[in-house]
Amino acid sequence: MKKNQILIIVLGVICIIFLVSSIGFYLKSEYLEELYDNCRSFYSNDDREFNNQEYNNNTNNNDNNNSDSNNISSSDALQIALNSLNINKQDIYDLSNELEYKYGMQVYEIDFKYNGYEYDFYINAKTGEIIKSFRERD
């Protein structure tokens, strides 16, 4: 009987260690992806020469605060995301809309909640193309 109890305790400890390390790995991978994207912003994709384009991570939701006049506005980027889901702006909440430098280009990172889900969009700031989108249960 004691051997079974010890085995159960050891297996429980192993499961807890595995769970904690998995959570740590997930959080670390999210940080490393962001760090990688930030580092890529300083180099061109083709010849790895230094790129003098400024990294812009502090843009707020102001439509007139684009760092490049050729960019679409943040409200246009939001509308592209909403149109792709066929929903209205008044139906969403917890909206975040930031101009960032990711994937080797300026993108609008748009996050909002709707109908029990959190939606994330990355939209090319020049073309309005949806680069990446996903949703997860809120």
Secondary structure, DSSP 8 states (H G I E B T S, - for coil): -HHHHHHHHHHHHHHHHHHHHHHHHHHHHHHHHHHHHHHHTTB-TTT--B----------S-TT--SSTTS--HHHHHHHHHHHHT--GGG-EEEEEEEEEETTEEEEEEEEEETTEEEEEEEETTT--EEEEEEEE-
